[in-house]
Amino acid sequence: MTLFIAAPDIHIGDAVGNHCLGIARAAERLGIPARACAKHFTGDVEPLDMLFEQIQPQDTLLVSYSIYDPMLERLLALGNRKLCYFHGVTEPELLREFEPVTADLCARSLEQYPLLRQFDLVMANSRLTAASLAPHLRADEILVIPPVWPDMPLFRHVPAGRADRTGPLTLLVVGRVVPHKRVEDAIEILAMVRESGVDAKLEIVGSAPNGVYLAFLSERAAQCGVAEHVEITGMIDDESLFARFDRAGAMLSVSQHEGFCVPVLEAMHLGVPTFVRSGTAASEVGADATVSFDRLEEARTAILQMHRDPGRRAAMIEAGKRRAAAVLAQADDKALAAVLSVPRQANNF
């Protein structure tokens, strides 16, 4: 049996792409040959057309779903055992202003949700994501498995010691710089923290594919009077990312939609106090180890309390490490082995 992993796009550095490649590595460790296939890709991935030519009846197909997939019905028509990993789909209206094409694709994906019932097993990255498939699937029919692997570079990184620092408080945002991530809210939080008398800066790390949105963020930073205290790095290599985490004083997740939020897990694992907007799966990932907020003023207040109280900061760091270890324990190779042993139509959809 070979495990074929299919997605429209698999790119190194993207959360969905990293997860697909992690599944392939885990399968290989279990002694199961694995091949990742996509229409658009980078890294050790093969063209999707190859899958239809070479998949055999005894093979298993795992489809990674995060946006409208024009090949979904063709994949479902295959006679193989079929698994789906559902990452969640961003609400179209969160993208409409800056990314109308992507918004339309997300809207079309909602029309495909009923088709997901045809898979032998559906997995999701969080309970919140699983619930989003209602009424087409019940949440208790969906297996929740974190979309990470302990062998990912950051989870093997040993952070530098966090001695007391005299420099600015560094707020860190990690992830794609796209509209629904609401990076402008992180800029406003920075401005509030600085207005409270704390020397702080903001580092925004991640690919920035939307030039219009990037220009909007630069303008917002200037309007808030913090342009010289905001750095947008774009994509950086692993070692540079490690260094950013090592010197961060706090991690911010201000996104309006998160199916999971790997950077929150990474920050907790590395001992960075983490603050997340309520209402997304980032709160589910962090649970009681992170501070959730509804209003930006609440984030400002919580960050100041952490910064000025070493005991509170130490407690957040230790709670985050415990929570990260618990989440990572749910994402080891045994979880994949259990999934691959599920017989066809085990969920009776």
Stockholm file with secondary structure:
# STOCKHOLM 1.0

chainA/1-349         MTLFIAAPDIHIGDAVGNHCLGIARAAERLGIPARACAKHFTGDVEPLDMLFEQIQPQDTLLVSYSIYDPMLERLLALGNRKLCYFHGVTEPELLREFEPVTADLCARSLEQYPLLRQFDLVMANSRLTAASLAPHLRADEILVIPPVWPDMPLFRHVPAGRADRTGPLTLLVVGRVVPHKRVEDAIEILAMVRESGVDAKLEIVGSAPNGVYLAFLSERAAQCGVAEHVEITGMIDDESLFARFDRAGAMLSVSQHEGFCVPVLEAMHLGVPTFVRSGTAASEVGADATVSFDRLEEARTAILQMHRDPGRRAAMIEAGKRRAAAVLAQADDKALAAVLSVPRQANNF
#=GR chainA/1-349 SS CCEEEEEEEECTTSHHHHHHHHHHHHHHHTTCCEEEEEEEECSSCEEHHHHHHHCCTTCEEEEEESSCCTTHHHHHTSSSEEEEEECCCCCGGGTTTTCHHHHHHHHHHHHHGGGGGGSSEEEESSHHHHHTTTTTSCGGGSEECCSCCTTSHHHHCCCCCCCCCCSCEEEEEESCCCGGGCHHHHHHHHHHHHHTTCCEEEEEESCCCCHHHHHHHHHHHHHTTCGGGEEEEESCCHHHHHHHHHHCSEEEECCSCCSSCHHHHHHHHTTCCEEEETTSHHHHHHGGGSEEESSHHHHHHHHHHHHHCHHHHHHHHHHHHHHHHHHHGGGSHHHHHHHHTCCTTTTCC
#=GC SS_cons         CCEEEEEEEECTTSHHHHHHHHHHHHHHHTTCCEEEEEEEECSSCEEHHHHHHHCCTTCEEEEEESSCCTTHHHHHTSSSEEEEEECCCCCGGGTTTTCHHHHHHHHHHHHHGGGGGGSSEEEESSHHHHHTTTTTSCGGGSEECCSCCTTSHHHHCCCCCCCCCCSCEEEEEESCCCGGGCHHHHHHHHHHHHHTTCCEEEEEESCCCCHHHHHHHHHHHHHTTCGGGEEEEESCCHHHHHHHHHHCSEEEECCSCCSSCHHHHHHHHTTCCEEEETTSHHHHHHGGGSEEESSHHHHHHHHHHHHHCHHHHHHHHHHHHHHHHHHHGGGSHHHHHHHHTCCTTTTCC
//
